[in-house]
Amino acid sequence: MKKIQFLTLFIVAILFSSCNDTVVIENNSNNNNNEEPISGQFKKRVLIEDYTGTWCGNCTRVAYAIEQVKEETDNVVSVAIHNGNDPYHFEGIDPLKNLISPNNALALPVSRLNRVVVWTFPETSNIQQAVDLTGKNTGLGLAMNSSLVDNVVNLDVNVKFAQDYSDLKLVVYLLEDGLVYEQTNYTIYYDGEDHIADFVHNHVLRVSMTDILGENITDATTLGSTVTKSFSIPVPSNIENASNISFVAFVVGSDNKTINSRASHINENQEFEQNP
Protein backbone atom coordinates (compact mmCIF):
# COMPACT_ATOMS: atom_id res chain seq x y z
CA MET A 1 0.00 0.00 0.00
CA LYS A 2 2.84 2.40 0.89
CA LYS A 3 4.47 1.69 -2.45
CA ILE A 4 1.24 2.52 -4.25
CA GLN A 5 0.82 5.76 -2.27
CA PHE A 6 4.42 6.75 -2.99
CA LEU A 7 4.00 6.03 -6.70
CA THR A 8 0.81 8.08 -6.81
CA LEU A 9 2.47 11.05 -5.10
CA PHE A 10 5.46 10.73 -7.45
CA ILE A 11 3.24 10.84 -10.55
CA VAL A 12 1.30 13.83 -9.20
CA ALA A 13 4.56 15.64 -8.48
CA ILE A 14 5.76 15.06 -12.04
CA LEU A 15 2.50 16.31 -13.49
CA PHE A 16 2.57 19.39 -11.27
CA SER A 17 6.14 20.14 -12.26
CA SER A 18 5.35 19.68 -15.94
CA CYS A 19 2.42 22.05 -15.74
CA ASN A 20 4.66 24.73 -14.24
CA ASP A 21 7.36 24.29 -16.86
CA THR A 22 5.36 24.17 -20.06
CA VAL A 23 2.06 25.71 -21.01
CA VAL A 24 -0.05 22.96 -22.56
CA ILE A 25 -3.59 23.46 -23.75
CA GLU A 26 -4.94 20.18 -25.05
CA ASN A 27 -6.76 20.11 -28.32
CA ASN A 28 -10.49 19.98 -27.78
CA SER A 29 -10.96 18.65 -31.29
CA ASN A 30 -14.33 19.31 -32.75
CA ASN A 31 -14.50 18.75 -36.47
CA ASN A 32 -16.91 21.42 -37.65
CA ASN A 33 -16.43 20.82 -41.35
CA ASN A 34 -19.59 18.75 -41.63
CA GLU A 35 -21.83 21.34 -39.97
CA GLU A 36 -24.07 23.64 -41.95
CA PRO A 37 -22.87 27.23 -42.38
CA ILE A 38 -24.69 29.64 -40.08
CA SER A 39 -25.71 32.91 -41.69
CA GLY A 40 -23.52 35.78 -40.53
CA GLN A 41 -20.78 33.59 -39.06
CA PHE A 42 -17.29 33.37 -40.58
CA LYS A 43 -15.02 30.69 -42.01
CA LYS A 44 -12.67 29.43 -39.30
CA ARG A 45 -9.00 28.86 -40.09
CA VAL A 46 -6.35 27.12 -38.01
CA LEU A 47 -3.11 28.94 -37.21
CA ILE A 48 0.09 26.84 -37.19
CA GLU A 49 3.15 28.48 -35.65
CA ASP A 50 6.19 26.41 -36.57
CA TYR A 51 9.27 27.09 -34.43
CA THR A 52 12.05 25.98 -36.73
CA GLY A 53 15.62 26.44 -37.99
CA THR A 54 17.61 25.76 -41.13
CA TRP A 55 20.09 23.90 -38.88
CA CYS A 56 17.38 21.74 -37.27
CA GLY A 57 17.35 18.34 -38.92
CA ASN A 58 14.06 17.20 -37.40
CA CYS A 59 12.22 20.42 -38.21
CA THR A 60 11.55 19.11 -41.70
CA ARG A 61 9.04 16.72 -40.10
CA VAL A 62 6.84 19.66 -39.06
CA ALA A 63 7.32 21.41 -42.41
CA TYR A 64 6.16 18.26 -44.18
CA ALA A 65 3.20 17.89 -41.81
CA ILE A 66 2.10 21.46 -42.61
CA GLU A 67 2.18 20.59 -46.31
CA GLN A 68 -0.01 17.56 -45.56
CA VAL A 69 -2.53 19.69 -43.65
CA LYS A 70 -2.70 22.08 -46.60
CA GLU A 71 -3.49 19.15 -48.89
CA GLU A 72 -6.48 18.37 -46.66
CA THR A 73 -7.85 21.90 -46.30
CA ASP A 74 -7.19 25.42 -47.50
CA ASN A 75 -8.25 26.80 -44.11
CA VAL A 76 -4.66 26.90 -42.86
CA VAL A 77 -2.52 29.88 -41.83
CA SER A 78 1.12 28.98 -41.23
CA VAL A 79 4.07 30.92 -39.84
CA ALA A 80 7.71 29.76 -39.67
CA ILE A 81 9.47 31.29 -36.67
CA HIS A 82 13.19 30.66 -37.08
CA ASN A 83 15.45 30.43 -34.07
CA GLY A 84 19.15 29.92 -33.39
CA ASN A 85 22.17 30.10 -35.69
CA ASP A 86 20.02 30.77 -38.69
CA PRO A 87 19.96 33.49 -41.38
CA TYR A 88 16.25 34.00 -40.67
CA HIS A 89 16.51 34.03 -36.86
CA PHE A 90 13.68 36.10 -35.39
CA GLU A 91 15.12 38.38 -32.72
CA GLY A 92 11.83 38.89 -30.89
CA ILE A 93 11.15 35.23 -30.14
CA ASP A 94 11.57 35.40 -26.34
CA PRO A 95 7.99 36.43 -25.42
CA LEU A 96 6.65 33.51 -27.45
CA LYS A 97 9.16 31.13 -25.92
CA ASN A 98 8.11 32.30 -22.46
CA LEU A 99 4.46 31.82 -23.40
CA ILE A 100 4.66 28.27 -24.73
CA SER A 101 7.62 26.91 -22.77
CA PRO A 102 8.41 28.94 -19.66
CA ASN A 103 11.47 27.86 -17.64
CA ASN A 104 12.62 25.55 -20.44
CA ALA A 105 14.90 25.93 -23.42
CA LEU A 106 13.07 25.99 -26.75
CA ALA A 107 14.28 22.61 -28.05
CA LEU A 108 13.29 22.49 -31.71
CA PRO A 109 11.21 21.35 -33.44
CA VAL A 110 8.23 22.88 -31.66
CA SER A 111 4.83 23.58 -33.15
CA ARG A 112 1.61 25.07 -31.83
CA LEU A 113 -1.90 25.14 -33.22
CA ASN A 114 -3.88 28.30 -32.59
CA ARG A 115 -0.88 29.63 -30.65
CA VAL A 116 -1.13 27.47 -27.50
CA VAL A 117 -2.39 24.01 -28.50
CA VAL A 118 0.35 21.38 -28.62
CA TRP A 119 0.41 19.59 -31.98
CA THR A 120 0.77 15.97 -30.95
CA PHE A 121 4.02 14.23 -31.89
CA PRO A 122 4.63 12.99 -34.53
CA GLU A 123 2.81 15.77 -36.34
CA THR A 124 2.81 13.83 -39.62
CA SER A 125 0.59 11.21 -37.97
CA ASN A 126 -1.76 13.80 -36.47
CA ILE A 127 -2.84 15.83 -39.46
CA GLN A 128 -6.48 15.50 -38.44
CA GLN A 129 -5.80 17.32 -35.16
CA ALA A 130 -5.05 20.47 -37.14
CA VAL A 131 -7.88 19.93 -39.62
CA ASP A 132 -10.35 19.53 -36.75
CA LEU A 133 -9.60 23.09 -35.62
CA THR A 134 -11.00 24.50 -38.86
CA GLY A 135 -14.67 25.04 -39.48
CA LYS A 136 -17.49 26.89 -41.18
CA ASN A 137 -18.70 28.95 -38.25
CA THR A 138 -16.91 31.29 -35.89
CA GLY A 139 -17.88 34.63 -34.39
CA LEU A 140 -15.29 36.92 -35.97
CA GLY A 141 -13.62 37.27 -39.34
CA LEU A 142 -10.62 39.10 -40.76
CA ALA A 143 -9.89 40.81 -44.07
CA MET A 144 -6.73 42.63 -45.11
CA ASN A 145 -5.94 45.24 -47.75
CA SER A 146 -2.34 46.10 -48.56
CA SER A 147 -0.11 47.95 -50.99
CA LEU A 148 3.57 48.51 -51.65
CA VAL A 149 4.27 52.08 -52.79
CA ASP A 150 7.70 53.75 -52.97
CA ASN A 151 9.23 51.08 -50.72
CA VAL A 152 6.55 51.60 -48.08
CA VAL A 153 4.27 48.79 -46.90
CA ASN A 154 0.69 49.87 -46.18
CA LEU A 155 -1.70 47.47 -44.50
CA ASP A 156 -5.25 47.68 -43.17
CA VAL A 157 -6.43 44.82 -40.98
CA ASN A 158 -10.20 44.66 -40.59
CA VAL A 159 -11.94 42.55 -37.95
CA LYS A 160 -15.70 42.07 -38.06
CA PHE A 161 -17.83 40.57 -35.30
CA ALA A 162 -20.88 38.31 -35.53
CA GLN A 163 -21.22 38.11 -31.75
CA ASP A 164 -20.09 39.99 -28.66
CA TYR A 165 -16.51 39.58 -27.42
CA SER A 166 -14.32 41.10 -24.72
CA ASP A 167 -10.60 41.05 -23.80
CA LEU A 168 -9.36 40.50 -27.35
CA LYS A 169 -5.90 41.11 -28.79
CA LEU A 170 -4.78 41.46 -32.40
CA VAL A 171 -1.50 40.04 -33.68
CA VAL A 172 -0.15 41.04 -37.10
CA TYR A 173 2.91 39.49 -38.73
CA LEU A 174 4.89 40.49 -41.80
CA LEU A 175 6.34 37.40 -43.50
CA GLU A 176 8.52 36.61 -46.49
CA ASP A 177 8.13 33.72 -48.91
CA GLY A 178 10.50 32.15 -51.42
CA LEU A 179 13.69 32.25 -49.35
CA VAL A 180 16.15 29.68 -50.70
CA TYR A 181 18.69 28.31 -48.24
CA GLU A 182 20.07 24.90 -47.34
CA GLN A 183 18.14 22.86 -44.80
CA THR A 184 19.56 20.13 -42.57
CA ASN A 185 17.37 17.02 -42.69
CA TYR A 186 17.47 14.00 -40.38
CA THR A 187 14.08 12.66 -41.46
CA ILE A 188 12.76 10.40 -44.21
CA TYR A 189 10.90 13.36 -45.72
CA TYR A 190 12.06 15.27 -48.78
CA ASP A 191 13.69 12.11 -50.13
CA GLY A 192 15.71 11.74 -46.94
CA GLU A 193 18.48 14.08 -48.12
CA ASP A 194 20.88 14.94 -45.27
CA HIS A 195 21.25 18.51 -46.50
CA ILE A 196 18.75 19.97 -48.89
CA ALA A 197 20.78 22.54 -50.82
CA ASP A 198 17.95 24.63 -52.28
CA PHE A 199 15.17 24.28 -49.73
CA VAL A 200 12.49 26.93 -50.19
CA HIS A 201 11.53 28.54 -46.89
CA ASN A 202 8.07 30.11 -47.00
CA HIS A 203 5.93 32.11 -44.55
CA VAL A 204 9.08 33.15 -42.64
CA LEU A 205 8.38 35.62 -39.84
CA ARG A 206 10.34 38.84 -40.46
CA VAL A 207 8.56 41.50 -38.39
CA SER A 208 5.79 41.53 -35.82
CA MET A 209 3.82 44.66 -36.67
CA THR A 210 2.06 44.54 -33.30
CA ASP A 211 3.35 43.39 -29.93
CA ILE A 212 4.08 39.74 -30.63
CA LEU A 213 1.67 38.65 -27.89
CA GLY A 214 -0.99 40.97 -29.27
CA GLU A 215 -2.30 44.49 -28.87
CA ASN A 216 -5.56 45.13 -27.06
CA ILE A 217 -8.52 45.83 -29.31
CA THR A 218 -9.96 48.87 -27.58
CA ASP A 219 -12.77 49.61 -30.04
CA ALA A 220 -16.17 47.97 -29.81
CA THR A 221 -16.05 44.19 -30.28
CA THR A 222 -19.77 43.62 -30.35
CA LEU A 223 -22.23 42.04 -32.77
CA GLY A 224 -22.16 43.89 -36.10
CA SER A 225 -19.14 46.08 -35.35
CA THR A 226 -15.98 46.30 -37.45
CA VAL A 227 -12.53 47.34 -36.21
CA THR A 228 -9.74 48.53 -38.51
CA LYS A 229 -6.07 48.74 -37.59
CA SER A 230 -3.78 50.49 -40.08
CA PHE A 231 -0.01 50.14 -40.50
CA SER A 232 2.52 51.93 -42.68
CA ILE A 233 6.21 51.03 -42.47
CA PRO A 234 9.24 51.10 -44.78
CA VAL A 235 10.13 47.72 -46.27
CA PRO A 236 12.12 46.04 -43.47
CA SER A 237 15.87 45.84 -44.07
CA ASN A 238 15.88 42.04 -43.67
CA ILE A 239 13.49 41.52 -46.60
CA GLU A 240 15.24 40.02 -49.62
CA ASN A 241 12.42 40.50 -52.11
CA ALA A 242 9.59 42.91 -51.32
CA SER A 243 7.30 41.26 -53.86
CA ASN A 244 7.37 38.13 -51.67
CA ILE A 245 5.98 39.91 -48.61
CA SER A 246 2.88 38.40 -47.05
CA PHE A 247 0.93 38.97 -43.86
CA VAL A 248 -0.77 36.97 -41.14
CA ALA A 249 -3.31 38.49 -38.77
CA PHE A 250 -5.11 36.74 -35.96
CA VAL A 251 -7.20 37.51 -32.90
CA VAL A 252 -6.61 35.87 -29.53
CA GLY A 253 -8.72 35.76 -26.40
CA SER A 254 -7.66 36.29 -22.80
CA ASP A 255 -6.29 32.72 -22.77
CA ASN A 256 -3.97 33.57 -25.70
CA LYS A 257 -5.77 31.01 -27.87
CA THR A 258 -6.46 32.06 -31.44
CA ILE A 259 -10.11 32.63 -32.27
CA ASN A 260 -9.56 33.12 -36.00
CA SER A 261 -6.72 33.93 -38.37
CA ARG A 262 -6.05 34.83 -41.97
CA ALA A 263 -3.13 35.21 -44.40
CA SER A 264 -2.74 37.70 -47.23
CA HIS A 265 -0.23 38.57 -49.94
CA ILE A 266 1.13 42.05 -50.58
CA ASN A 267 -1.13 44.15 -52.86
CA GLU A 268 -4.14 41.95 -52.07
CA ASN A 269 -7.58 43.32 -51.21
CA GLN A 270 -9.73 40.87 -49.29
CA GLU A 271 -13.41 40.55 -48.50
CA PHE A 272 -14.70 39.05 -45.27
CA GLU A 273 -15.30 35.30 -45.43
CA GLN A 274 -18.81 35.65 -43.97
CA ASN A 275 -21.59 33.16 -44.52
CA PRO A 276 -24.56 34.58 -46.48
Secondary structure, 3 states (H helix, E strand, C coil): CHHHHHHHHHHHHHHHHHHHHCCCECCCCCCECCCCCCCCCEEECEEEEEEECCCCCCHHHHHHHHHHHHHHCCCEEEEEEECCCCCCCCCCCHHHHHHHCCCCCCCCCEEEECCCEECCCCHHHCHHHHHCCCEEEECEEEEEEEEEECCEEEEEEEEEECCCCCCCEEEEEEEECCEEEEEECCCCCHHHCCEEEEEEECCEEEEECCCCCCEECCCCCCCCCEEEEEEEEECCCCCCCHHHEEEEEEEECCCCCEEEEEEEECCCECCCCECC
